[in-house]
Amino acid sequence: MQTLHRLCYLGILLLFSLAESALADDRPISFEADQVTVNKETGSMFATGNVVLRQNGTELIADEVTYDQELDKAVARGNVLMTSNDGTERRADFMTLDTQFTHIVADNLRTRFTDGSFFIADESDTVTGDRSVFSRSRFSPCNCDIEAGESPNWDVRATSSIHNEKTQTITHKNVRMHVLNVPLFYLPYLAHPDWTVRRRTGFLTPSTSISSDRGITPAVPYFKIIDDTSDARFTVYKYQYRGIGLRTDYRKRWDNADLDVQLLNGSVNTYKKDRENVAAINAIFRTNIGNDWNIKAQVNRASQDTFMRRYKFDGSTELKSSVIAERLKENRYYLVEASDLQGLNSRDTPELEPVILPSIFYEKLQQGWRPNQRLRTEISAIQLDNDEEHDLARWSGTTEVAEEFHQGAFVNSYKANVMASYYSLHDKPVGATSKLGEFGQINPSISIGTRLPLAVSGFGKTAMFEPKAQIVWVGGADRTQEVPNRDSADYRIDEANLFLLNRYQGKDYILPGTRADLGVSGVANDQTFGKLAGFIGLSRRISGKPSEGLAPDQGNIYSDYVASLSINPPQNIALSWSGRMSSHDFSLNESKTDVSTKLGRMNLALEHNQLARAYFANSTDDREELILSGSVPLGRGWSASANQNWDLSSGQETRQTTNAALVWNGGVQNCITIRFDYSHDATKDRDVSRMDEIKFTFNFKYLGAIGKDDVSKFSSSSN
């Protein structure tokens, strides 16, 4: 009999008007049950036992369903489960709905939405596509099994709640906030976006910091949607001891352009006076114009030198404003730039803040007269002022030909170029040997080189080696004492520039003479040691005199030894090292070491940088730092991370910066983030002094969008 009822449910549908309106809308209802009783006079139907109704992707399951034709309503009782086509599940003891499944009234409702959020209510009234009203409700976005009795990490409990699908807003009245089942606070009203909202006008997650300098500082951001393509965020900082600050972030998007503006202003304590009015701007505009030109304009200025560092808006010690136009098209590259640098250190003066107005660069690559031959043309011009008291203009041009060809197992190459520059030097610092006035220089260069790739394998191991050698001649007059070295002042020989024709890579420092460059690189793979890669090389001066501007030992016939090594074994560890050693006594002039490993669940990384001797005598020596960082998941949603920076320069051992964080993301429920941050900064500059700071941030999913429009809508709807 049960089988008969299930096979004949289509006949029942045609006999009764349960499906009349649905069929008229081309949305037929399918129906099945263990047993069906029909009253032809009243047009009612009573179905019991595993009742299932389906329409347009929505499914209703219940122990029994009664349908009343005159009222056009169905009543479901017992273990009611309604699943919408978007995956939303509604469970209830009693549910009344129309034949279109668009108006639903339920008792003891438990609703689970597709993102894991849930609503529980004693009573509910839902109009699909419009709004749902919940009485004596409980809402939480925590992904927990409420049916199995699992408690959410947090929830809000209200006398009434409204979910407005059109405005994508959930509002609650007479709210109690519970965290871990403990009531924390009461609000007469709370509104927040639902799970479908990408952005919404309203207050964002607040934070609180405690600083040894600024005291307790609460910060409450407010987010404002201006239109579909622009928005703004306003964050007020009330410093316990130092005044008040405001940060404004504005964003605007167009089809081929975007604008990001950060404005900082406030009335805060500075080294000049208490409650000084300060301001800063960092505005970036990007767009594409013409034929593949990328334009970037940035204004980055501050009215006062230290307030951004002291009040933790920006740790930079210099601000650069610029306009850059860049174009890359096939085999050509164009770059036009104008910039102005503002220094924020106490030693910075207008004479030490470079201004470029403008810098123009053009490069073209093309095939030469032979298949493997390449031709390169480069043209550049720059006007540079206030660069360590230098004011100059320079026009430069380079033409170059290069080719690589095979001869047996060897790969031979040659490269030749002519570089010409014309200078107009307007000003220089006192005591500099630079030549004022207008002058030029021409330097032809040529190199001939060879390399021999070798590969061996066996016993589960592979290795590749490549010895390389070249002879380089650079002609022209030695003008290293007349031309101010502005674009190569921080040069140091390394693996990347050892084999370059002009290894200084700039235009200002050209050292004539002849040299031989030698080096060998290798890569090996081993089952025990993993992948190993390394390089070692040096350069020997054959003719020419060293410049007087070089550091001690750099005038030797041999350059520093340049070397690198990286090891990546199958175990959870990686090591890389690069450096240069004196060819005179093998002392380490510079090195960089990185080590990373995983111990159990903990990730550790160590970085060490050391500069004992720079290449040029006027460059900064004896710089050394050590950075240790680590992170570890602690389980149950907790994680910790920390990093420590030590300044080891000049034999000292100073704890420069310390950062640590403890984060809880709510575990598998994914609805709350609690973050504790600690930072220590030993930087000193006028009123920027050693500082310790603790910051607390609590982020509840979907909360933090309380808008005035929602308040008025809720008030009017509740009247």
Phi, psi and omega in degrees: 000319178299318179297321180298317180298321182289326181284338187256015185292334178293322177297321178297319180299319181289330183286325184248158185275014175307327184253004187300308181292326179292319179294326179297331179264014181058033177231075185293152177259130170260145189217141174207150180197163177288323182212139182228133175242129186240133173252104185291331183290315181268349182071025180256161182219142178231118182242138180226156175079103175052050180285132180225125173241137180228136176206125173050042177089354179259137183235134177241126178239136179202166176287324178208150180224132174246132179242131178246116185292319183297318179275350182053047181225150174241140179242122180252139181226148172078111177049048183286130176225119178243121181246118180279167182292343176270001178098356178293133180247130176241123177245140181204164173276330184214132182216132175246134182208157178273176184289345178270357183060030183256337178240117188232125175241130186221152172249144181051058185274139170230112183249131176244120180270169189294335180273359181103348178294156179218154172237135171238134181210149175293321179219150178212151178223114187239131169247110186301132180084357182237278182206160174234136178245128183241133177254136183048069192257166175216122182235142174204140174272004183288137183273081180231161182271086184292332179294329180271006178091006179287136181268141177285158176295326174206154175206165175243136181240130188223158175289329176204150179220150178229129172252109180264107182291332182289318178266357179057043186232141172246127179239144181232147178238137183056072191262136167244125180267122179247130174238121185054042178067012178252122178291126184257317180203168182240140175229138177289339184204142176212131176230143179205159179289155175275186188287353181266354188272133175271323177206154186203140175296133178156182179282140179260185184298122177282164176216160179223134177235151177236118185238146177292342180257316187263347182080209180278129183229103171278148178223126181235105179282145174236127184254130183235121174275120180273310173203193185296337186240012180210148176205172181214152176230130181242127180233121179260133178244120177253103182279131184300320185249344196238007178114211185220147180223157179224129174245128179240124177245123182238137179230139177219135181236137171240181180298317184234026181202159174209153182227129175234124183233131172240120178247133177238130174207159182179176173237099190226165175286135175227179179289346179276313181194166173284142178055052173278138175283119184235158179203155176206156179221140171223096183245131181234126177240129180234141177201167174243130180226163174057221184260083175069029174270128175258122184248133174226122177240130182226131172246117184224098185219157177224146180280344184215148194286326194244349191294329180291324177285319183293322183259017169061035172275320183201130182270006184292148175256004174208146181238132184243124172256139186202160168233123185233129173242125186227141180215129176237115185221112179052250185255021181232149179224133181236142176212124176235130185217141168228136185209160177219133184250131174250118178273141183247002177279159182295333182276352183284134176230166179305331180288348181249017180244095188298142175235124177250119183207088353248187169235127182235131182223136178220135178220139179227132176246138178205163179284143180273208184279347180241159186302320183260011183268137180239139176246136179230133177237134182223134178227135179212156176211145181210141169244117187236125179234153174061030177266091186051048176073011175265135170236122183205161170234143182218133173243130185224152175212143180222137171232138190215145174231138181215148180207146177233133182215153183264143175218097186066228179278351183270148172245109183262158181205159171217157178210136180219138176211165173231124180242126181235138180223145176234128186246146167230099185264115186267325184209157180207161178288156178297133179092349179286145180274001181301153184260120176284154179106201184244134181199168181222170175210147178230130182227106171278149180217151176209144177223146174230126185220169177209154175216153185231096178290130180230142179221136176225151179208157179155150179057037178076016182233147174227149179210143176229133179232150178214096170288145185218141179213148175206153174250130183236134173238130177239122182259185180096175181278151177276106180246026183294340177268346181261328181267124177293128184276090183261333184254002177226021187295331181260019182296139169215134182296137179208182183299328184286327185250002183302322186257013176284149178298309172251091189292344179280343169069351177257192179255338191278325186251102178239119184250103181295156178140185180237140180216160174241129179252130182230143178190162176217135178241155181208150176223133180223147176236127183221142182295331181273312185265352180077219182262129177238138177220142182202167179207147171212140181195168176200172181231143179239127177281125181263320179214165182096161182253145177290153179286154179285349182273003183277155176288162177306145180078343178284348177273003178295165176296324181259143175281180171297150169286134178248130184213156174209154180207134174226138181230126178231082181286166179299335178291170183280067178206145177219139183226133173221141180216140172216149181184179176223141183238147180295133176285352181275312183225011179062019175288149184277112180273331182199144177202157174220125183234132176231128177229129176226144182206168177231118179251102186066241177262358184269133174258128181235144177219138180233130179231130179231126178236134184217132174229103181272327183211120178282170182283319179262145186296329183270006177274162182285130178253175172053063173242133182208136177215154178228130181235125178241129180222153180201158177211150181207133171281133184259355181092157180057033177088357181269144174212155180225148177212155180200153170214147183228132180242123176251137172264114183253015183295147175057033176077002180273170176221089185249128174283103189280300180224146177225134176224136178215147181217140173237122188233136171237120183258018177083006179064215185290343181283338170052055181220000181210141175231125176241126185229131174242123180240139173234137178221144175230130181227118182266008181296139178231134176193104184055247181272003172274112184234176178306135187218139171241138185217139174240135182230136179243133177225127177241125183234111177260125184304131177075346178274164177099030175224064182267103184253150181296328178296321179294325179298312182294321179295318181293319181297317181291324182287336183270352180277000000 
